[in-house]
Amino acid sequence: MLVGHLGANPEARYTKAGRPIASFSLATNELWKQQSGKTAEHTEWHAIIAWDKLAEFAQQYLYKGQLVSIEGKIHTRSWENKEGIKGKTTEIICSGVVPLEWKKE
């Protein structure tokens, strides 16, 4: 479970089979006091993937900067591009999303 702010509006598309998918980034922040007494902060960025009804919900109701709660599982995938260079990414496959604030009209 993660609570954070969206880094951008969700990008929605459809697979060749017609299945909806949406992707977006989520920033989570951590604050702590150092021994010196100064406050330190770390922001972690997470790649979120939503499928089917959650993808449609994300596209319609989520927006950049919005505070949300995400539930999901970690998924790591590897690939190789046309030049033979291998890559690896870790994503959160979303199984639930709760907006903690709504657009202000």
MODELLER restraints for C-alpha pairs under 7 A, 6 or more apart:
rsr = mdl.restraints
at = mdl.atoms
rsr.add(forms.Gaussian(group=physical.xy_distance, feature=features.Distance(at['CA:1:A'], at['CA:70:A']), mean=5.61, stdev=0.5))
rsr.add(forms.Gaussian(group=physical.xy_distance, feature=features.Distance(at['CA:1:A'], at['CA:71:A']), mean=4.48, stdev=0.5))
rsr.add(forms.Gaussian(group=physical.xy_distance, feature=features.Distance(at['CA:1:A'], at['CA:72:A']), mean=6.51, stdev=0.5))
rsr.add(forms.Gaussian(group=physical.xy_distance, feature=features.Distance(at['CA:2:A'], at['CA:69:A']), mean=5.69, stdev=0.5))
rsr.add(forms.Gaussian(group=physical.xy_distance, feature=features.Distance(at['CA:2:A'], at['CA:70:A']), mean=5.12, stdev=0.5))
rsr.add(forms.Gaussian(group=physical.xy_distance, feature=features.Distance(at['CA:2:A'], at['CA:71:A']), mean=6.50, stdev=0.5))
rsr.add(forms.Gaussian(group=physical.xy_distance, feature=features.Distance(at['CA:3:A'], at['CA:28:A']), mean=6.47, stdev=0.5))
rsr.add(forms.Gaussian(group=physical.xy_distance, feature=features.Distance(at['CA:3:A'], at['CA:68:A']), mean=5.75, stdev=0.5))
rsr.add(forms.Gaussian(group=physical.xy_distance, feature=features.Distance(at['CA:3:A'], at['CA:69:A']), mean=4.39, stdev=0.5))
rsr.add(forms.Gaussian(group=physical.xy_distance, feature=features.Distance(at['CA:3:A'], at['CA:70:A']), mean=6.26, stdev=0.5))
rsr.add(forms.Gaussian(group=physical.xy_distance, feature=features.Distance(at['CA:4:A'], at['CA:26:A']), mean=5.96, stdev=0.5))
rsr.add(forms.Gaussian(group=physical.xy_distance, feature=features.Distance(at['CA:4:A'], at['CA:27:A']), mean=5.27, stdev=0.5))
rsr.add(forms.Gaussian(group=physical.xy_distance, feature=features.Distance(at['CA:4:A'], at['CA:28:A']), mean=4.62, stdev=0.5))
rsr.add(forms.Gaussian(group=physical.xy_distance, feature=features.Distance(at['CA:4:A'], at['CA:67:A']), mean=5.49, stdev=0.5))
rsr.add(forms.Gaussian(group=physical.xy_distance, feature=features.Distance(at['CA:4:A'], at['CA:68:A']), mean=5.77, stdev=0.5))
rsr.add(forms.Gaussian(group=physical.xy_distance, feature=features.Distance(at['CA:4:A'], at['CA:69:A']), mean=6.69, stdev=0.5))
rsr.add(forms.Gaussian(group=physical.xy_distance, feature=features.Distance(at['CA:5:A'], at['CA:26:A']), mean=5.54, stdev=0.5))
rsr.add(forms.Gaussian(group=physical.xy_distance, feature=features.Distance(at['CA:5:A'], at['CA:27:A']), mean=5.30, stdev=0.5))
rsr.add(forms.Gaussian(group=physical.xy_distance, feature=features.Distance(at['CA:5:A'], at['CA:28:A']), mean=6.87, stdev=0.5))
rsr.add(forms.Gaussian(group=physical.xy_distance, feature=features.Distance(at['CA:5:A'], at['CA:65:A']), mean=5.17, stdev=0.5))
rsr.add(forms.Gaussian(group=physical.xy_distance, feature=features.Distance(at['CA:5:A'], at['CA:66:A']), mean=5.21, stdev=0.5))
rsr.add(forms.Gaussian(group=physical.xy_distance, feature=features.Distance(at['CA:5:A'], at['CA:67:A']), mean=4.45, stdev=0.5))
rsr.add(forms.Gaussian(group=physical.xy_distance, feature=features.Distance(at['CA:5:A'], at['CA:68:A']), mean=6.24, stdev=0.5))
rsr.add(forms.Gaussian(group=physical.xy_distance, feature=features.Distance(at['CA:6:A'], at['CA:25:A']), mean=5.74, stdev=0.5))
rsr.add(forms.Gaussian(group=physical.xy_distance, feature=features.Distance(at['CA:6:A'], at['CA:26:A']), mean=4.58, stdev=0.5))
rsr.add(forms.Gaussian(group=physical.xy_distance, feature=features.Distance(at['CA:6:A'], at['CA:27:A']), mean=6.33, stdev=0.5))
rsr.add(forms.Gaussian(group=physical.xy_distance, feature=features.Distance(at['CA:6:A'], at['CA:63:A']), mean=6.78, stdev=0.5))
rsr.add(forms.Gaussian(group=physical.xy_distance, feature=features.Distance(at['CA:6:A'], at['CA:64:A']), mean=5.00, stdev=0.5))
rsr.add(forms.Gaussian(group=physical.xy_distance, feature=features.Distance(at['CA:6:A'], at['CA:65:A']), mean=4.91, stdev=0.5))
rsr.add(forms.Gaussian(group=physical.xy_distance, feature=features.Distance(at['CA:6:A'], at['CA:66:A']), mean=5.56, stdev=0.5))
rsr.add(forms.Gaussian(group=physical.xy_distance, feature=features.Distance(at['CA:6:A'], at['CA:67:A']), mean=6.78, stdev=0.5))
rsr.add(forms.Gaussian(group=physical.xy_distance, feature=features.Distance(at['CA:7:A'], at['CA:25:A']), mean=5.14, stdev=0.5))
rsr.add(forms.Gaussian(group=physical.xy_distance, feature=features.Distance(at['CA:7:A'], at['CA:26:A']), mean=5.60, stdev=0.5))
rsr.add(forms.Gaussian(group=physical.xy_distance, feature=features.Distance(at['CA:7:A'], at['CA:27:A']), mean=6.43, stdev=0.5))
rsr.add(forms.Gaussian(group=physical.xy_distance, feature=features.Distance(at['CA:7:A'], at['CA:64:A']), mean=5.51, stdev=0.5))
rsr.add(forms.Gaussian(group=physical.xy_distance, feature=features.Distance(at['CA:7:A'], at['CA:65:A']), mean=6.07, stdev=0.5))
rsr.add(forms.Gaussian(group=physical.xy_distance, feature=features.Distance(at['CA:8:A'], at['CA:24:A']), mean=6.43, stdev=0.5))
rsr.add(forms.Gaussian(group=physical.xy_distance, feature=features.Distance(at['CA:8:A'], at['CA:25:A']), mean=6.51, stdev=0.5))
rsr.add(forms.Gaussian(group=physical.xy_distance, feature=features.Distance(at['CA:8:A'], at['CA:63:A']), mean=6.70, stdev=0.5))
rsr.add(forms.Gaussian(group=physical.xy_distance, feature=features.Distance(at['CA:8:A'], at['CA:64:A']), mean=4.24, stdev=0.5))
rsr.add(forms.Gaussian(group=physical.xy_distance, feature=features.Distance(at['CA:9:A'], at['CA:24:A']), mean=6.71, stdev=0.5))
rsr.add(forms.Gaussian(group=physical.xy_distance, feature=features.Distance(at['CA:9:A'], at['CA:62:A']), mean=6.72, stdev=0.5))
rsr.add(forms.Gaussian(group=physical.xy_distance, feature=features.Distance(at['CA:9:A'], at['CA:63:A']), mean=4.65, stdev=0.5))
rsr.add(forms.Gaussian(group=physical.xy_distance, feature=features.Distance(at['CA:9:A'], at['CA:64:A']), mean=4.71, stdev=0.5))
rsr.add(forms.Gaussian(group=physical.xy_distance, feature=features.Distance(at['CA:10:A'], at['CA:22:A']), mean=6.03, stdev=0.5))
rsr.add(forms.Gaussian(group=physical.xy_distance, feature=features.Distance(at['CA:10:A'], at['CA:23:A']), mean=5.51, stdev=0.5))
rsr.add(forms.Gaussian(group=physical.xy_distance, feature=features.Distance(at['CA:10:A'], at['CA:24:A']), mean=4.70, stdev=0.5))
rsr.add(forms.Gaussian(group=physical.xy_distance, feature=features.Distance(at['CA:10:A'], at['CA:58:A']), mean=6.41, stdev=0.5))
rsr.add(forms.Gaussian(group=physical.xy_distance, feature=features.Distance(at['CA:10:A'], at['CA:59:A']), mean=5.70, stdev=0.5))
rsr.add(forms.Gaussian(group=physical.xy_distance, feature=features.Distance(at['CA:10:A'], at['CA:62:A']), mean=6.93, stdev=0.5))
rsr.add(forms.Gaussian(group=physical.xy_distance, feature=features.Distance(at['CA:10:A'], at['CA:63:A']), mean=6.95, stdev=0.5))
rsr.add(forms.Gaussian(group=physical.xy_distance, feature=features.Distance(at['CA:11:A'], at['CA:22:A']), mean=5.35, stdev=0.5))
rsr.add(forms.Gaussian(group=physical.xy_distance, feature=features.Distance(at['CA:11:A'], at['CA:23:A']), mean=5.35, stdev=0.5))
rsr.add(forms.Gaussian(group=physical.xy_distance, feature=features.Distance(at['CA:11:A'], at['CA:24:A']), mean=6.40, stdev=0.5))
rsr.add(forms.Gaussian(group=physical.xy_distance, feature=features.Distance(at['CA:12:A'], at['CA:21:A']), mean=5.72, stdev=0.5))
rsr.add(forms.Gaussian(group=physical.xy_distance, feature=features.Distance(at['CA:12:A'], at['CA:22:A']), mean=4.17, stdev=0.5))
rsr.add(forms.Gaussian(group=physical.xy_distance, feature=features.Distance(at['CA:12:A'], at['CA:23:A']), mean=6.59, stdev=0.5))
rsr.add(forms.Gaussian(group=physical.xy_distance, feature=features.Distance(at['CA:12:A'], at['CA:55:A']), mean=6.94, stdev=0.5))
rsr.add(forms.Gaussian(group=physical.xy_distance, feature=features.Distance(at['CA:12:A'], at['CA:59:A']), mean=6.20, stdev=0.5))
rsr.add(forms.Gaussian(group=physical.xy_distance, feature=features.Distance(at['CA:13:A'], at['CA:20:A']), mean=5.95, stdev=0.5))
rsr.add(forms.Gaussian(group=physical.xy_distance, feature=features.Distance(at['CA:13:A'], at['CA:21:A']), mean=5.58, stdev=0.5))
rsr.add(forms.Gaussian(group=physical.xy_distance, feature=features.Distance(at['CA:13:A'], at['CA:22:A']), mean=6.39, stdev=0.5))
rsr.add(forms.Gaussian(group=physical.xy_distance, feature=features.Distance(at['CA:14:A'], at['CA:20:A']), mean=4.48, stdev=0.5))
rsr.add(forms.Gaussian(group=physical.xy_distance, feature=features.Distance(at['CA:14:A'], at['CA:21:A']), mean=5.86, stdev=0.5))
rsr.add(forms.Gaussian(group=physical.xy_distance, feature=features.Distance(at['CA:19:A'], at['CA:52:A']), mean=6.23, stdev=0.5))
rsr.add(forms.Gaussian(group=physical.xy_distance, feature=features.Distance(at['CA:20:A'], at['CA:51:A']), mean=5.83, stdev=0.5))
rsr.add(forms.Gaussian(group=physical.xy_distance, feature=features.Distance(at['CA:20:A'], at['CA:52:A']), mean=4.91, stdev=0.5))
rsr.add(forms.Gaussian(group=physical.xy_distance, feature=features.Distance(at['CA:20:A'], at['CA:55:A']), mean=6.03, stdev=0.5))
rsr.add(forms.Gaussian(group=physical.xy_distance, feature=features.Distance(at['CA:20:A'], at['CA:56:A']), mean=6.86, stdev=0.5))
rsr.add(forms.Gaussian(group=physical.xy_distance, feature=features.Distance(at['CA:21:A'], at['CA:50:A']), mean=5.69, stdev=0.5))
rsr.add(forms.Gaussian(group=physical.xy_distance, feature=features.Distance(at['CA:21:A'], at['CA:51:A']), mean=4.52, stdev=0.5))
rsr.add(forms.Gaussian(group=physical.xy_distance, feature=features.Distance(at['CA:21:A'], at['CA:52:A']), mean=6.21, stdev=0.5))
rsr.add(forms.Gaussian(group=physical.xy_distance, feature=features.Distance(at['CA:21:A'], at['CA:55:A']), mean=5.14, stdev=0.5))
rsr.add(forms.Gaussian(group=physical.xy_distance, feature=features.Distance(at['CA:22:A'], at['CA:49:A']), mean=5.83, stdev=0.5))
rsr.add(forms.Gaussian(group=physical.xy_distance, feature=features.Distance(at['CA:22:A'], at['CA:50:A']), mean=5.13, stdev=0.5))
rsr.add(forms.Gaussian(group=physical.xy_distance, feature=features.Distance(at['CA:22:A'], at['CA:51:A']), mean=6.45, stdev=0.5))
rsr.add(forms.Gaussian(group=physical.xy_distance, feature=features.Distance(at['CA:22:A'], at['CA:55:A']), mean=4.74, stdev=0.5))
rsr.add(forms.Gaussian(group=physical.xy_distance, feature=features.Distance(at['CA:22:A'], at['CA:58:A']), mean=6.96, stdev=0.5))
rsr.add(forms.Gaussian(group=physical.xy_distance, feature=features.Distance(at['CA:22:A'], at['CA:59:A']), mean=6.95, stdev=0.5))
rsr.add(forms.Gaussian(group=physical.xy_distance, feature=features.Distance(at['CA:23:A'], at['CA:48:A']), mean=5.54, stdev=0.5))
rsr.add(forms.Gaussian(group=physical.xy_distance, feature=features.Distance(at['CA:23:A'], at['CA:49:A']), mean=4.59, stdev=0.5))
rsr.add(forms.Gaussian(group=physical.xy_distance, feature=features.Distance(at['CA:23:A'], at['CA:50:A']), mean=6.29, stdev=0.5))
rsr.add(forms.Gaussian(group=physical.xy_distance, feature=features.Distance(at['CA:24:A'], at['CA:47:A']), mean=6.12, stdev=0.5))
rsr.add(forms.Gaussian(group=physical.xy_distance, feature=features.Distance(at['CA:24:A'], at['CA:48:A']), mean=5.32, stdev=0.5))
rsr.add(forms.Gaussian(group=physical.xy_distance, feature=features.Distance(at['CA:24:A'], at['CA:49:A']), mean=6.81, stdev=0.5))
rsr.add(forms.Gaussian(group=physical.xy_distance, feature=features.Distance(at['CA:25:A'], at['CA:45:A']), mean=6.53, stdev=0.5))
rsr.add(forms.Gaussian(group=physical.xy_distance, feature=features.Distance(at['CA:25:A'], at['CA:46:A']), mean=5.54, stdev=0.5))
rsr.add(forms.Gaussian(group=physical.xy_distance, feature=features.Distance(at['CA:25:A'], at['CA:47:A']), mean=4.79, stdev=0.5))
rsr.add(forms.Gaussian(group=physical.xy_distance, feature=features.Distance(at['CA:25:A'], at['CA:48:A']), mean=5.81, stdev=0.5))
rsr.add(forms.Gaussian(group=physical.xy_distance, feature=features.Distance(at['CA:26:A'], at['CA:45:A']), mean=5.65, stdev=0.5))
rsr.add(forms.Gaussian(group=physical.xy_distance, feature=features.Distance(at['CA:26:A'], at['CA:46:A']), mean=5.09, stdev=0.5))
rsr.add(forms.Gaussian(group=physical.xy_distance, feature=features.Distance(at['CA:26:A'], at['CA:47:A']), mean=6.56, stdev=0.5))
rsr.add(forms.Gaussian(group=physical.xy_distance, feature=features.Distance(at['CA:26:A'], at['CA:48:A']), mean=6.95, stdev=0.5))
rsr.add(forms.Gaussian(group=physical.xy_distance, feature=features.Distance(at['CA:27:A'], at['CA:43:A']), mean=6.32, stdev=0.5))
rsr.add(forms.Gaussian(group=physical.xy_distance, feature=features.Distance(at['CA:27:A'], at['CA:44:A']), mean=5.65, stdev=0.5))
rsr.add(forms.Gaussian(group=physical.xy_distance, feature=features.Distance(at['CA:27:A'], at['CA:45:A']), mean=4.64, stdev=0.5))
rsr.add(forms.Gaussian(group=physical.xy_distance, feature=features.Distance(at['CA:27:A'], at['CA:46:A']), mean=6.39, stdev=0.5))
rsr.add(forms.Gaussian(group=physical.xy_distance, feature=features.Distance(at['CA:28:A'], at['CA:43:A']), mean=5.63, stdev=0.5))
rsr.add(forms.Gaussian(group=physical.xy_distance, feature=features.Distance(at['CA:28:A'], at['CA:44:A']), mean=5.34, stdev=0.5))
rsr.add(forms.Gaussian(group=physical.xy_distance, feature=features.Distance(at['CA:28:A'], at['CA:45:A']), mean=6.58, stdev=0.5))
rsr.add(forms.Gaussian(group=physical.xy_distance, feature=features.Distance(at['CA:29:A'], at['CA:41:A']), mean=6.96, stdev=0.5))
rsr.add(forms.Gaussian(group=physical.xy_distance, feature=features.Distance(at['CA:29:A'], at['CA:42:A']), mean=5.73, stdev=0.5))
rsr.add(forms.Gaussian(group=physical.xy_distance, feature=features.Distance(at['CA:29:A'], at['CA:43:A']), mean=4.49, stdev=0.5))
rsr.add(forms.Gaussian(group=physical.xy_distance, feature=features.Distance(at['CA:29:A'], at['CA:44:A']), mean=6.43, stdev=0.5))
rsr.add(forms.Gaussian(group=physical.xy_distance, feature=features.Distance(at['CA:30:A'], at['CA:41:A']), mean=5.58, stdev=0.5))
rsr.add(forms.Gaussian(group=physical.xy_distance, feature=features.Distance(at['CA:30:A'], at['CA:42:A']), mean=5.21, stdev=0.5))
rsr.add(forms.Gaussian(group=physical.xy_distance, feature=features.Distance(at['CA:30:A'], at['CA:43:A']), mean=6.43, stdev=0.5))
rsr.add(forms.Gaussian(group=physical.xy_distance, feature=features.Distance(at['CA:31:A'], at['CA:39:A']), mean=6.79, stdev=0.5))
rsr.add(forms.Gaussian(group=physical.xy_distance, feature=features.Distance(at['CA:31:A'], at['CA:40:A']), mean=5.69, stdev=0.5))
rsr.add(forms.Gaussian(group=physical.xy_distance, feature=features.Distance(at['CA:31:A'], at['CA:41:A']), mean=4.53, stdev=0.5))
rsr.add(forms.Gaussian(group=physical.xy_distance, feature=features.Distance(at['CA:31:A'], at['CA:42:A']), mean=6.64, stdev=0.5))
rsr.add(forms.Gaussian(group=physical.xy_distance, feature=features.Distance(at['CA:32:A'], at['CA:39:A']), mean=5.67, stdev=0.5))
rsr.add(forms.Gaussian(group=physical.xy_distance, feature=features.Distance(at['CA:32:A'], at['CA:40:A']), mean=5.40, stdev=0.5))
rsr.add(forms.Gaussian(group=physical.xy_distance, feature=features.Distance(at['CA:32:A'], at['CA:41:A']), mean=6.58, stdev=0.5))
rsr.add(forms.Gaussian(group=physical.xy_distance, feature=features.Distance(at['CA:33:A'], at['CA:39:A']), mean=4.49, stdev=0.5))
rsr.add(forms.Gaussian(group=physical.xy_distance, feature=features.Distance(at['CA:33:A'], at['CA:40:A']), mean=6.04, stdev=0.5))
rsr.add(forms.Gaussian(group=physical.xy_distance, feature=features.Distance(at['CA:34:A'], at['CA:40:A']), mean=6.59, stdev=0.5))
rsr.add(forms.Gaussian(group=physical.xy_distance, feature=features.Distance(at['CA:46:A'], at['CA:91:A']), mean=6.75, stdev=0.5))
rsr.add(forms.Gaussian(group=physical.xy_distance, feature=features.Distance(at['CA:47:A'], at['CA:91:A']), mean=4.91, stdev=0.5))
rsr.add(forms.Gaussian(group=physical.xy_distance, feature=features.Distance(at['CA:47:A'], at['CA:92:A']), mean=6.11, stdev=0.5))
rsr.add(forms.Gaussian(group=physical.xy_distance, feature=features.Distance(at['CA:48:A'], at['CA:91:A']), mean=5.80, stdev=0.5))
rsr.add(forms.Gaussian(group=physical.xy_distance, feature=features.Distance(at['CA:48:A'], at['CA:92:A']), mean=4.83, stdev=0.5))
rsr.add(forms.Gaussian(group=physical.xy_distance, feature=features.Distance(at['CA:48:A'], at['CA:93:A']), mean=6.13, stdev=0.5))
rsr.add(forms.Gaussian(group=physical.xy_distance, feature=features.Distance(at['CA:48:A'], at['CA:94:A']), mean=6.48, stdev=0.5))
rsr.add(forms.Gaussian(group=physical.xy_distance, feature=features.Distance(at['CA:49:A'], at['CA:91:A']), mean=6.92, stdev=0.5))
rsr.add(forms.Gaussian(group=physical.xy_distance, feature=features.Distance(at['CA:49:A'], at['CA:92:A']), mean=6.13, stdev=0.5))
rsr.add(forms.Gaussian(group=physical.xy_distance, feature=features.Distance(at['CA:49:A'], at['CA:93:A']), mean=4.99, stdev=0.5))
rsr.add(forms.Gaussian(group=physical.xy_distance, feature=features.Distance(at['CA:49:A'], at['CA:94:A']), mean=5.79, stdev=0.5))
rsr.add(forms.Gaussian(group=physical.xy_distance, feature=features.Distance(at['CA:50:A'], at['CA:93:A']), mean=6.21, stdev=0.5))
rsr.add(forms.Gaussian(group=physical.xy_distance, feature=features.Distance(at['CA:50:A'], at['CA:94:A']), mean=5.08, stdev=0.5))
rsr.add(forms.Gaussian(group=physical.xy_distance, feature=features.Distance(at['CA:66:A'], at['CA:101:A']), mean=6.43, stdev=0.5))
rsr.add(forms.Gaussian(group=physical.xy_distance, feature=features.Distance(at['CA:67:A'], at['CA:99:A']), mean=6.37, stdev=0.5))
rsr.add(forms.Gaussian(group=physical.xy_distance, feature=features.Distance(at['CA:67:A'], at['CA:100:A']), mean=5.39, stdev=0.5))
rsr.add(forms.Gaussian(group=physical.xy_distance, feature=features.Distance(at['CA:67:A'], at['CA:101:A']), mean=5.89, stdev=0.5))
rsr.add(forms.Gaussian(group=physical.xy_distance, feature=features.Distance(at['CA:68:A'], at['CA:97:A']), mean=6.86, stdev=0.5))
rsr.add(forms.Gaussian(group=physical.xy_distance, feature=features.Distance(at['CA:68:A'], at['CA:98:A']), mean=5.65, stdev=0.5))
rsr.add(forms.Gaussian(group=physical.xy_distance, feature=features.Distance(at['CA:68:A'], at['CA:99:A']), mean=4.40, stdev=0.5))
rsr.add(forms.Gaussian(group=physical.xy_distance, feature=features.Distance(at['CA:68:A'], at['CA:100:A']), mean=5.00, stdev=0.5))
rsr.add(forms.Gaussian(group=physical.xy_distance, feature=features.Distance(at['CA:69:A'], at['CA:97:A']), mean=5.67, stdev=0.5))
rsr.add(forms.Gaussian(group=physical.xy_distance, feature=features.Distance(at['CA:69:A'], at['CA:98:A']), mean=5.11, stdev=0.5))
rsr.add(forms.Gaussian(group=physical.xy_distance, feature=features.Distance(at['CA:69:A'], at['CA:99:A']), mean=6.40, stdev=0.5))
rsr.add(forms.Gaussian(group=physical.xy_distance, feature=features.Distance(at['CA:69:A'], at['CA:100:A']), mean=6.84, stdev=0.5))
rsr.add(forms.Gaussian(group=physical.xy_distance, feature=features.Distance(at['CA:70:A'], at['CA:94:A']), mean=6.65, stdev=0.5))
rsr.add(forms.Gaussian(group=physical.xy_distance, feature=features.Distance(at['CA:70:A'], at['CA:96:A']), mean=5.87, stdev=0.5))
rsr.add(forms.Gaussian(group=physical.xy_distance, feature=features.Distance(at['CA:70:A'], at['CA:97:A']), mean=4.63, stdev=0.5))
rsr.add(forms.Gaussian(group=physical.xy_distance, feature=features.Distance(at['CA:70:A'], at['CA:98:A']), mean=6.63, stdev=0.5))
rsr.add(forms.Gaussian(group=physical.xy_distance, feature=features.Distance(at['CA:71:A'], at['CA:94:A']), mean=5.83, stdev=0.5))
rsr.add(forms.Gaussian(group=physical.xy_distance, feature=features.Distance(at['CA:71:A'], at['CA:95:A']), mean=5.61, stdev=0.5))
rsr.add(forms.Gaussian(group=physical.xy_distance, feature=features.Distance(at['CA:71:A'], at['CA:96:A']), mean=4.92, stdev=0.5))
rsr.add(forms.Gaussian(group=physical.xy_distance, feature=features.Distance(at['CA:71:A'], at['CA:97:A']), mean=6.25, stdev=0.5))
rsr.add(forms.Gaussian(group=physical.xy_distance, feature=features.Distance(at['CA:72:A'], at['CA:92:A']), mean=5.96, stdev=0.5))
rsr.add(forms.Gaussian(group=physical.xy_distance, feature=features.Distance(at['CA:72:A'], at['CA:93:A']), mean=5.32, stdev=0.5))
rsr.add(forms.Gaussian(group=physical.xy_distance, feature=features.Distance(at['CA:72:A'], at['CA:94:A']), mean=4.31, stdev=0.5))
rsr.add(forms.Gaussian(group=physical.xy_distance, feature=features.Distance(at['CA:72:A'], at['CA:95:A']), mean=4.80, stdev=0.5))
rsr.add(forms.Gaussian(group=physical.xy_distance, feature=features.Distance(at['CA:72:A'], at['CA:96:A']), mean=6.63, stdev=0.5))
rsr.add(forms.Gaussian(group=physical.xy_distance, feature=features.Distance(at['CA:73:A'], at['CA:92:A']), mean=5.45, stdev=0.5))
rsr.add(forms.Gaussian(group=physical.xy_distance, feature=features.Distance(at['CA:73:A'], at['CA:93:A']), mean=5.37, stdev=0.5))
rsr.add(forms.Gaussian(group=physical.xy_distance, feature=features.Distance(at['CA:73:A'], at['CA:94:A']), mean=6.81, stdev=0.5))
rsr.add(forms.Gaussian(group=physical.xy_distance, feature=features.Distance(at['CA:74:A'], at['CA:90:A']), mean=6.87, stdev=0.5))
rsr.add(forms.Gaussian(group=physical.xy_distance, feature=features.Distance(at['CA:74:A'], at['CA:91:A']), mean=5.85, stdev=0.5))
rsr.add(forms.Gaussian(group=physical.xy_distance, feature=features.Distance(at['CA:74:A'], at['CA:92:A']), mean=4.68, stdev=0.5))
rsr.add(forms.Gaussian(group=physical.xy_distance, feature=features.Distance(at['CA:74:A'], at['CA:93:A']), mean=6.37, stdev=0.5))
rsr.add(forms.Gaussian(group=physical.xy_distance, feature=features.Distance(at['CA:75:A'], at['CA:90:A']), mean=5.66, stdev=0.5))
rsr.add(forms.Gaussian(group=physical.xy_distance, feature=features.Distance(at['CA:75:A'], at['CA:91:A']), mean=5.27, stdev=0.5))
rsr.add(forms.Gaussian(group=physical.xy_distance, feature=features.Distance(at['CA:75:A'], at['CA:92:A']), mean=6.02, stdev=0.5))
rsr.add(forms.Gaussian(group=physical.xy_distance, feature=features.Distance(at['CA:75:A'], at['CA:93:A']), mean=6.62, stdev=0.5))
rsr.add(forms.Gaussian(group=physical.xy_distance, feature=features.Distance(at['CA:76:A'], at['CA:89:A']), mean=5.64, stdev=0.5))
rsr.add(forms.Gaussian(group=physical.xy_distance, feature=features.Distance(at['CA:76:A'], at['CA:90:A']), mean=4.24, stdev=0.5))
rsr.add(forms.Gaussian(group=physical.xy_distance, feature=features.Distance(at['CA:76:A'], at['CA:91:A']), mean=6.23, stdev=0.5))
rsr.add(forms.Gaussian(group=physical.xy_distance, feature=features.Distance(at['CA:77:A'], at['CA:88:A']), mean=5.72, stdev=0.5))
rsr.add(forms.Gaussian(group=physical.xy_distance, feature=features.Distance(at['CA:77:A'], at['CA:89:A']), mean=5.64, stdev=0.5))
rsr.add(forms.Gaussian(group=physical.xy_distance, feature=features.Distance(at['CA:77:A'], at['CA:90:A']), mean=6.53, stdev=0.5))
rsr.add(forms.Gaussian(group=physical.xy_distance, feature=features.Distance(at['CA:78:A'], at['CA:87:A']), mean=5.63, stdev=0.5))
rsr.add(forms.Gaussian(group=physical.xy_distance, feature=features.Distance(at['CA:78:A'], at['CA:88:A']), mean=4.30, stdev=0.5))
rsr.add(forms.Gaussian(group=physical.xy_distance, feature=features.Distance(at['CA:78:A'], at['CA:89:A']), mean=6.56, stdev=0.5))
rsr.add(forms.Gaussian(group=physical.xy_distance, feature=features.Distance(at['CA:79:A'], at['CA:86:A']), mean=5.70, stdev=0.5))
rsr.add(forms.Gaussian(group=physical.xy_distance, feature=features.Distance(at['CA:79:A'], at['CA:87:A']), mean=5.32, stdev=0.5))
rsr.add(forms.Gaussian(group=physical.xy_distance, feature=features.Distance(at['CA:79:A'], at['CA:88:A']), mean=6.39, stdev=0.5))
rsr.add(forms.Gaussian(group=physical.xy_distance, feature=features.Distance(at['CA:80:A'], at['CA:86:A']), mean=4.28, stdev=0.5))
rsr.add(forms.Gaussian(group=physical.xy_distance, feature=features.Distance(at['CA:80:A'], at['CA:87:A']), mean=6.08, stdev=0.5))
